[in-house]
Amino acid sequence: MMFLEFFIWGAWFVTLGTFLGSSLSASGGQIGQAFSTQSWGAIIAPFIIGLIADRFFNAERILGVLHLLGALLMYQLSQAGDFSLFYPLVLGYMIAYMPTLALVNSVSFNQMKDPAKEFSNIRVWGTIGWIVAGLAISYIFAWDAKEAVASGALKNTFLLAAGASLILGVFSFFLPKTPPKVEKGEKISIGDILGWDAIRLLKDRNFLVFFLSSILICIPLAFYYQHTNPFLVEIEVTNATGKMTFGQISEVLFMLLLPIFLKRYGIKITLLVGMAAWALRYLLFAYGDNGELSFMLLIGIGLHGVCYDFFFVSGQIYTDSKAGNKIKSAAQGLITLATYGLGMLIGFWVAGKISDSYLLDDKTHDWTRIWIFPAIFAVAVFVIFGFLFREQRGEMQRRTNEK
């Protein structure tokens, strides 16, 4: 289940920007709109989970229905001939797909006696699924090769995702039963769904600084998702999609180092290292090339583990420690809504505007200037967070003990 869940996402999302620019002649703004459907899906997902999955139907059945619907929409996306047809389909797809991220977790947790120990062994198969999808696109099918991109071969990524979605949709109905969490007749408010119960955490100065910094750092994050594959393909890096999977491999490796780093250096240093890695990555992209400096691009991709784990994963751990048991889920929901919802929505819009501003002709960009913007932005967030966040020694440990 977890392997297919993320194989589906990795099969088309990584090369989306390249496909839109080459096959549909989409502008940077339009590409930004397409990527922002992820954010709209993240914003709407809590309503689907909170109002439907948690109240009326088994999680595995909703998972199956949503992936069968996703298979149909993916097939239609492969047939869309212009952006006006493509956009409503991809929006519909992401509204259907984003809730499944929570559903696969629900199905997993429901079968576990000790999720803290067991879940990572399951979740890692999602990362493996994403990696396999990228490797298949580059090294088996070669759909991201220069000639293949020009011939429109990337539309096959949607067919690949459709096939995997169809398999997972059918398979989901055979997963262990995961009944609704909310008892019949029990009331649930919009505030419960959106995590507004956790809003009082913002009274804590440190958490407020972290919360706002999380939103802001998602702006440069959007540049990576939206522009990296088109950038690598445009400068003619071979097997670009396959090489990008090195980022997911490093994510697994740095996940193992994260607990050690947190214990030794604390949450503030860990978060600052994550932010600094974003700035360094974009500088490497800005000044690397496909020749003698190609190693800079590979290092930039490999920094994904530090960028993601040291900020976003450690941020989830920090949020959990500040919230305690009563509002733990609400706090995580609030952070997710703020980052993948609001932060990424702004980020994709900004990334689209910046890429349009540095378009040299119909198919080439001034990538140095494009990458400099998120690098400077990440440095600014780094400075603001470093100046305003005042870590209290042992705070996370005390909160954990209180729970």
Backbone torsions as a table, in degrees:
resi	resn	phi	psi	omega
1	MET	NA	-51.0	-176.2
2	MET	-67.5	-38.8	177.7
3	PHE	-58.1	-50.0	-177.9
4	LEU	-67.3	-37.5	-179.0
5	GLU	-54.3	-46.0	-176.7
6	PHE	-92.9	-21.0	170.1
7	PHE	-60.1	-43.3	179.9
8	ILE	-58.5	-48.4	-177.7
9	TRP	-65.5	-46.8	-178.3
10	GLY	-68.4	-20.9	-176.2
11	ALA	-69.8	-22.9	-176.4
12	TRP	-131.4	-27.7	-171.3
13	PHE	-71.2	-36.6	-177.6
14	VAL	-63.1	-40.5	-175.9
15	THR	-96.7	8.2	-176.5
16	LEU	-57.3	-47.9	-178.3
17	GLY	-62.0	-40.8	178.3
18	THR	-63.8	-43.8	179.3
19	PHE	-61.5	-46.9	-177.1
20	LEU	-63.9	-41.4	-179.5
21	GLY	-70.4	-37.1	-175.3
22	SER	-87.9	-42.7	-173.4
23	SER	-92.6	-32.7	-177.9
24	LEU	-111.4	2.3	179.9
25	SER	51.4	41.3	-178.5
26	ALA	-76.4	147.3	176.3
27	SER	-79.9	171.2	177.6
28	GLY	-61.1	-38.5	177.8
29	GLY	-63.6	-41.1	178.7
30	GLN	-67.6	-39.1	176.8
31	ILE	-62.4	-40.1	176.2
32	GLY	-61.1	-40.1	177.2
33	GLN	-61.4	-41.9	-179.4
34	ALA	-64.4	-44.6	179.2
35	PHE	-67.5	-31.5	-178.3
36	SER	-68.7	-12.6	175.6
37	THR	-61.9	-25.9	173.7
38	GLN	-60.0	-42.7	-179.0
39	SER	-68.0	-42.4	177.7
40	TRP	-63.1	-37.3	176.3
41	GLY	-63.6	-40.2	179.3
42	ALA	-66.5	-34.0	179.5
43	ILE	-71.6	-39.2	-176.5
44	ILE	-82.6	-27.2	-175.4
45	ALA	-52.5	-43.2	-179.1
46	PRO	-59.2	-31.0	179.1
47	PHE	-68.3	-40.5	179.5
48	ILE	-65.7	-43.7	-179.7
49	ILE	-70.3	-48.2	-174.8
50	GLY	-70.3	-37.1	-174.7
51	LEU	-92.8	-22.4	-175.9
52	ILE	-117.2	-60.6	-173.2
53	ALA	-64.2	-40.8	-176.6
54	ASP	-79.4	-6.0	-172.6
55	ARG	-121.6	-36.5	-167.0
56	PHE	-120.7	-38.0	-170.3
57	PHE	-126.5	154.6	174.4
58	ASN	-62.7	141.0	-177.4
59	ALA	-60.0	-40.1	-176.7
60	GLU	-67.2	-30.1	178.7
61	ARG	-73.2	-42.3	176.9
62	ILE	-64.4	-39.0	176.5
63	LEU	-57.7	-44.7	179.8
64	GLY	-63.7	-45.5	-179.6
65	VAL	-62.8	-44.5	-177.7
66	LEU	-65.8	-36.8	179.5
67	HIS	-75.8	-31.0	174.1
68	LEU	-66.6	-42.5	174.7
69	LEU	-61.9	-40.2	179.1
70	GLY	-62.7	-37.7	178.2
71	ALA	-61.1	-42.5	178.9
72	LEU	-64.4	-44.8	-179.3
73	LEU	-67.1	-37.3	177.2
74	MET	-62.4	-41.4	177.3
75	TYR	-61.8	-43.2	179.8
76	GLN	-65.6	-34.9	177.2
77	LEU	-62.9	-35.2	179.6
78	SER	-67.4	-20.3	-177.8
79	GLN	-99.0	-9.9	-176.8
80	ALA	-66.2	128.3	-175.5
81	GLY	-97.8	-12.4	177.0
82	ASP	-148.8	167.5	-172.0
83	PHE	-67.0	-32.2	-179.1
84	SER	-63.3	-29.6	175.9
85	LEU	-85.3	-33.2	-175.0
86	PHE	-70.3	-44.1	-171.2
87	TYR	-59.7	-51.7	-179.9
88	PRO	-62.2	-29.7	178.1
89	LEU	-70.1	-43.5	-179.4
90	VAL	-71.0	-32.2	175.0
91	LEU	-64.2	-45.9	177.6
92	GLY	-61.5	-39.9	-179.7
93	TYR	-64.0	-47.2	-177.0
94	MET	-67.5	-31.1	174.8
95	ILE	-65.5	-33.1	177.5
96	ALA	-79.8	-35.3	-173.1
97	TYR	-80.5	-44.0	-172.2
98	MET	-56.9	-37.5	176.3
99	PRO	-63.7	-23.9	-177.8
100	THR	-68.8	-21.5	177.4
101	LEU	-63.4	-39.6	176.9
102	ALA	-75.7	-33.4	-177.3
103	LEU	-67.0	-41.5	179.0
104	VAL	-65.7	-33.0	175.5
105	ASN	-66.5	-41.7	179.7
106	SER	-61.5	-45.1	178.5
107	VAL	-61.4	-40.8	-179.5
108	SER	-65.7	-52.4	-176.4
109	PHE	-60.3	-32.7	-176.7
110	ASN	-67.2	-19.3	-178.1
111	GLN	-99.2	-0.2	-170.9
112	MET	-107.2	144.0	174.0
113	LYS	-87.8	-32.8	-179.8
114	ASP	-136.7	81.5	-177.1
115	PRO	-56.0	-34.4	-178.2
116	ALA	-58.9	-34.4	-179.6
117	LYS	-93.3	-34.0	-170.6
118	GLU	-89.8	-31.5	-169.2
119	PHE	-64.4	-39.8	-177.1
120	SER	-59.7	-33.2	179.3
121	ASN	-69.3	-23.9	176.1
122	ILE	-87.2	-45.8	-175.3
123	ARG	-63.4	-30.6	-178.9
124	VAL	-60.5	-26.3	178.6
125	TRP	-68.8	-22.6	173.4
126	GLY	-67.2	-44.8	177.1
127	THR	-62.2	-39.9	177.1
128	ILE	-62.3	-40.1	177.7
129	GLY	-60.2	-43.8	178.3
130	TRP	-61.9	-43.3	-179.9
131	ILE	-62.8	-46.2	-179.1
132	VAL	-61.5	-39.0	178.7
133	ALA	-61.0	-46.4	-179.7
134	GLY	-65.0	-41.9	178.8
135	LEU	-64.7	-38.4	179.6
136	ALA	-64.8	-42.4	-179.3
137	ILE	-61.1	-41.2	-176.4
138	SER	-85.9	-47.4	-167.2
139	TYR	-99.9	-18.6	177.1
140	ILE	-101.7	-51.9	-175.9
141	PHE	-95.6	-23.7	-179.3
142	ALA	55.9	37.7	-179.8
143	TRP	-72.8	-17.8	-179.0
144	ASP	-98.9	8.8	173.7
145	ALA	-67.7	153.4	-173.7
146	LYS	-54.5	-48.0	-178.2
147	GLU	-67.6	-37.7	-179.5
148	ALA	-67.0	-40.5	177.7
149	VAL	-61.7	-44.3	-179.8
150	ALA	-63.2	-29.2	-179.2
151	SER	-88.3	0.3	177.9
152	GLY	85.6	18.5	-175.7
153	ALA	-66.0	-20.8	-177.5
154	LEU	-66.1	-14.2	175.5
155	LYS	-63.5	-21.3	178.4
156	ASN	-67.4	-20.0	177.5
157	THR	-63.3	-33.7	178.6
158	PHE	-70.6	-35.4	176.9
159	LEU	-68.3	-38.0	176.6
160	LEU	-61.8	-45.5	178.5
161	ALA	-65.2	-37.6	179.1
162	ALA	-62.4	-43.4	179.4
163	GLY	-63.3	-44.3	178.6
164	ALA	-66.5	-36.9	178.4
165	SER	-66.3	-38.5	176.9
166	LEU	-62.3	-44.7	179.4
167	ILE	-62.3	-46.9	-179.3
168	LEU	-67.1	-34.9	178.2
169	GLY	-60.3	-45.6	178.6
170	VAL	-69.8	-44.4	-178.0
171	PHE	-60.2	-33.7	-176.0
172	SER	-58.7	-33.2	-178.4
173	PHE	-70.6	-11.1	178.3
174	PHE	-104.2	3.1	177.4
175	LEU	-73.3	160.2	177.9
176	PRO	-57.4	145.6	-177.9
177	LYS	-65.0	132.8	178.9
178	THR	-128.3	89.4	-173.9
179	PRO	-69.9	165.0	179.5
180	PRO	-57.4	148.1	-178.9
181	LYS	-82.8	-30.7	-175.5
182	VAL	-92.9	129.8	178.5
183	GLU	-68.0	148.7	178.4
184	LYS	-59.8	134.3	179.9
185	GLY	91.3	-15.7	178.7
186	GLU	-76.1	130.8	-176.6
187	LYS	-80.9	144.5	176.2
188	ILE	-136.6	130.6	-175.0
189	SER	-98.1	165.1	175.4
190	ILE	-61.6	-35.4	177.7
191	GLY	-61.7	-37.6	177.2
192	ASP	-63.5	-42.4	-176.8
193	ILE	-65.3	-43.1	-175.0
194	LEU	-87.3	-7.2	179.8
195	GLY	81.7	23.7	-178.0
196	TRP	-66.8	-18.8	176.4
197	ASP	-60.2	-23.3	-178.5
198	ALA	-86.6	-1.4	-175.1
199	ILE	-61.9	-27.3	-178.8
200	ARG	-66.4	-17.5	175.9
201	LEU	-62.5	-23.8	-178.5
202	LEU	-70.6	-10.1	174.1
203	LYS	-69.6	-23.1	175.5
204	ASP	-76.7	120.7	-174.3
205	ARG	-57.5	-44.8	-179.3
206	ASN	-62.9	-42.9	-178.9
207	PHE	-67.7	-35.9	177.3
208	LEU	-62.8	-44.1	177.6
209	VAL	-61.5	-44.4	178.0
210	PHE	-62.1	-44.5	-178.5
211	PHE	-59.8	-49.2	-179.3
212	LEU	-68.2	-37.4	178.1
213	SER	-65.2	-34.9	178.3
214	SER	-63.6	-40.5	177.4
215	ILE	-65.0	-46.3	-175.6
216	LEU	-66.5	-39.0	-177.1
217	ILE	-70.3	-18.5	177.1
218	CYS	-71.3	-16.8	177.3
219	ILE	-67.6	-53.2	173.7
220	PRO	-66.2	-29.4	177.1
221	LEU	-57.6	-40.5	-178.4
222	ALA	-60.7	-32.5	178.8
223	PHE	-60.3	-39.0	-178.3
224	TYR	-64.1	-50.5	-178.4
225	TYR	-64.2	-38.7	-172.7
226	GLN	-82.9	-34.6	-168.5
227	HIS	-112.8	-16.5	-171.6
228	THR	-62.8	-48.8	-178.9
229	ASN	-65.0	-47.2	175.8
230	PRO	-58.6	-37.7	178.6
231	PHE	-61.7	-49.9	-178.4
232	LEU	-65.0	-39.7	179.4
233	VAL	-67.7	-41.1	-177.6
234	GLU	-64.9	-36.9	179.3
235	ILE	-89.4	10.9	170.9
236	GLU	66.0	42.9	169.9
237	VAL	-77.2	125.7	-178.3
238	THR	-72.8	145.1	178.9
239	ASN	51.2	47.0	-174.6
240	ALA	-58.1	-45.1	-176.7
241	THR	-66.1	-40.8	177.4
242	GLY	-63.5	-41.2	179.9
243	LYS	-67.6	-28.6	178.4
244	MET	-67.7	-20.3	178.4
245	THR	-68.2	-15.0	174.6
246	PHE	-58.8	-29.0	177.4
247	GLY	-64.2	-40.6	178.9
248	GLN	-71.8	-34.2	177.0
249	ILE	-63.3	-43.7	178.6
250	SER	-66.5	-29.9	177.4
251	GLU	-60.2	-42.4	178.7
252	VAL	-65.3	-43.6	-177.2
253	LEU	-65.6	-45.3	-178.0
254	PHE	-73.6	-21.5	174.3
255	MET	-61.7	-35.2	179.0
256	LEU	-71.2	-30.2	-179.3
257	LEU	-83.1	-21.2	-173.3
258	LEU	-56.8	-49.8	-179.1
259	PRO	-58.0	-38.7	179.6
260	ILE	-65.8	-44.0	-178.7
261	PHE	-65.1	-42.9	179.7
262	LEU	-60.9	-44.7	-177.5
263	LYS	-65.7	-37.1	-175.3
264	ARG	-82.3	-38.9	-171.8
265	TYR	-112.4	-13.9	178.8
266	GLY	88.8	169.8	-173.2
267	ILE	-71.2	-37.5	-176.8
268	LYS	-64.1	-49.2	-179.7
269	ILE	-62.7	-40.2	-179.6
270	THR	-61.5	-47.0	179.2
271	LEU	-64.4	-39.2	179.4
272	LEU	-65.9	-38.1	176.9
273	VAL	-62.5	-41.5	177.2
274	GLY	-59.9	-45.2	178.9
275	MET	-65.0	-42.8	179.9
276	ALA	-62.0	-35.0	179.4
277	ALA	-64.0	-35.7	176.9
278	TRP	-61.9	-46.4	-179.6
279	ALA	-62.4	-44.8	-179.7
280	LEU	-63.4	-42.5	179.5
281	ARG	-56.7	-46.9	-176.1
282	TYR	-71.2	-31.5	174.1
283	LEU	-66.1	-38.7	176.6
284	LEU	-64.2	-40.1	176.5
285	PHE	-65.8	-38.7	-175.5
286	ALA	-65.2	-37.0	-172.7
287	TYR	-112.9	-2.2	174.3
288	GLY	-80.2	167.9	177.8
289	ASP	-150.1	-175.2	-177.9
290	ASN	-92.7	13.0	179.5
291	GLY	-112.0	-121.0	-177.2
292	GLU	-66.2	-23.6	-178.0
293	LEU	-99.8	20.3	-179.5
294	SER	-64.7	-25.2	178.4
295	PHE	-61.5	-27.7	178.9
296	MET	-66.1	-36.1	178.2
297	LEU	-67.4	-41.7	-179.1
298	LEU	-66.6	-38.8	176.8
299	ILE	-64.5	-41.6	178.5
300	GLY	-59.4	-42.5	177.1
301	ILE	-65.9	-43.0	-177.9
302	GLY	-65.1	-21.5	178.4
303	LEU	-71.4	-4.8	-177.2
304	HIS	-57.2	-37.1	179.7
305	GLY	-60.4	-42.9	177.9
306	VAL	-69.2	-46.5	-178.1
307	CYS	-56.7	-49.0	-174.2
308	TYR	-81.6	-51.8	-173.9
309	ASP	-67.1	-44.6	-173.0
310	PHE	-75.4	-17.4	174.4
311	PHE	-107.9	-57.7	-171.7
312	PHE	-74.7	-44.7	179.4
313	VAL	-70.0	-44.1	177.7
314	SER	-65.3	-31.6	176.2
315	GLY	-65.0	-37.6	176.6
316	GLN	-65.5	-39.2	177.9
317	ILE	-65.4	-43.1	178.6
318	TYR	-61.8	-43.9	179.2
319	THR	-61.1	-43.3	179.4
320	ASP	-61.0	-40.4	-177.8
321	SER	-70.1	-32.6	-180.0
322	LYS	-77.4	-30.1	-172.0
323	ALA	-81.9	-42.6	-172.4
324	GLY	80.4	178.2	-172.4
325	ASN	-65.8	-38.8	-170.2
326	LYS	-64.0	-40.4	-176.4
327	ILE	-120.4	23.9	-177.7
328	LYS	-59.0	-50.1	-178.7
329	SER	-65.7	-40.6	179.2
330	ALA	-62.4	-40.6	-179.8
331	ALA	-65.2	-42.9	178.1
332	GLN	-64.7	-38.2	177.6
333	GLY	-63.7	-39.9	179.7
334	LEU	-65.3	-42.9	179.2
335	ILE	-64.9	-42.4	179.6
336	THR	-62.8	-43.5	179.5
337	LEU	-62.7	-39.4	-177.8
338	ALA	-72.1	-37.5	-174.7
339	THR	-87.4	-67.1	-178.0
340	TYR	-70.6	-19.5	175.3
341	GLY	-88.9	-82.6	-174.0
342	LEU	-65.8	-51.7	-175.3
343	GLY	-60.5	-49.1	-179.3
344	MET	-68.8	-32.8	178.1
345	LEU	-61.0	-45.8	176.4
346	ILE	-65.0	-43.6	-177.0
347	GLY	-60.6	-44.5	179.5
348	PHE	-64.2	-37.8	178.6
349	TRP	-64.2	-47.0	179.8
350	VAL	-63.0	-43.4	-179.2
351	ALA	-60.4	-39.7	178.1
352	GLY	-64.8	-42.6	179.9
353	LYS	-65.4	-42.0	-179.6
354	ILE	-64.8	-43.3	-179.1
355	SER	-65.7	-36.0	176.5
356	ASP	-67.0	-33.1	-178.6
357	SER	-68.7	-26.6	-177.5
358	TYR	-115.6	34.4	173.5
359	LEU	-83.6	118.8	-176.2
360	LEU	-83.5	-40.9	173.2
361	ASP	-150.3	-161.3	-174.0
362	ASP	-61.3	-28.2	-171.8
363	LYS	-130.6	1.1	-178.4
364	THR	-125.6	150.2	-177.8
365	HIS	-127.2	160.5	170.6
366	ASP	-88.8	84.8	-172.2
367	TRP	-68.3	-28.4	178.5
368	THR	-58.9	-48.1	-179.4
369	ARG	-69.9	-34.6	178.6
370	ILE	-62.5	-45.2	-176.9
371	TRP	-75.9	-25.2	179.2
372	ILE	-63.1	-35.6	-177.5
373	PHE	-59.7	-55.1	179.9
374	PRO	-65.6	-26.8	177.2
375	ALA	-64.1	-48.2	179.5
376	ILE	-64.9	-39.5	-179.4
377	PHE	-63.0	-43.5	179.6
378	ALA	-63.8	-37.7	176.8
379	VAL	-63.3	-41.4	179.2
380	ALA	-61.9	-43.5	177.9
381	VAL	-64.3	-40.0	177.4
382	PHE	-56.2	-48.2	-177.5
383	VAL	-66.5	-45.3	-179.3
384	ILE	-61.0	-47.4	-179.0
385	PHE	-64.6	-45.5	-179.0
386	GLY	-60.7	-35.3	-178.2
387	PHE	-77.7	-38.9	-171.5
388	LEU	-93.9	-27.2	-176.5
389	PHE	-81.5	126.6	-179.2
390	ARG	-118.2	94.9	-177.8
391	GLU	-69.9	133.8	175.8
392	GLN	-96.9	119.2	-174.3
393	ARG	-56.6	128.6	177.5
394	GLY	79.4	5.0	-176.2
395	GLU	-61.2	-47.9	-178.5
396	MET	-63.2	-39.2	-179.8
397	GLN	-66.3	-39.7	179.0
398	ARG	-63.7	-42.6	-179.6
399	ARG	-64.0	-40.3	179.3
400	THR	-63.0	-40.5	179.3
401	ASN	-67.0	-34.5	179.5
402	GLU	-64.0	-32.8	-178.9
403	LYS	-71.5	NA	NA
